[in-house]
């Protein structure tokens, strides 16, 4: 069964910490995405990548960066975590043929 | 610009009731359309899709028809179950080579026994 795996389901971090959220897909997909999900706001795109070492900003990139050194792995980095980054973070991937996204199970991050 | 508008929730129904969740979109050309479902504590799962006008997507008793003339993709189910309680997201993939999906804000459905 094809999968997108996010390394943690729950994380608690302190304000100012550098936080890494990892996402790995086993479908050889070219495209990978990071979203955050907040009540009343739906899904908002943070960053996405069409290829290795390639990244593009989404709608809310401020305070985040990403890394894609290998095709299967797409990391989201919070350079200095703040309380307003407390959220559910969802990773997704897609490939050619447009069958839509495959999502990971999400990481619920709490910044205290 | 490209956008998706879906009916505000939450929606509460009794088991075996009929469900409709409205979704309309704004896009140029002929986008592909999707419904995703998110069960409590989980990520989103693709529920159904349609890639051209008049296509009907269906899965697990849910259906949605791509209506180009009304730019709509309403989700329906004839008889809901408690296990259908979830958040439902409508989305479209704008035509023109962009791989980014545009999502609605989600509609929370609760089905009571």
Interface residues (C-beta under 8 A of the other chain):
Chain A: X4 X6 X31 X33 X40 X41 X42 X43 X45 X48 X50 X58 X90 X92 X94 X98 X99 X100 X101 X102 X103 X104 X105 X106
Chain B: X32 X34 X36 X42 X43 X44 X45 X46 X49 X51 X89 X91 X93 X99 X100 X101 X103 X104 X105 X106
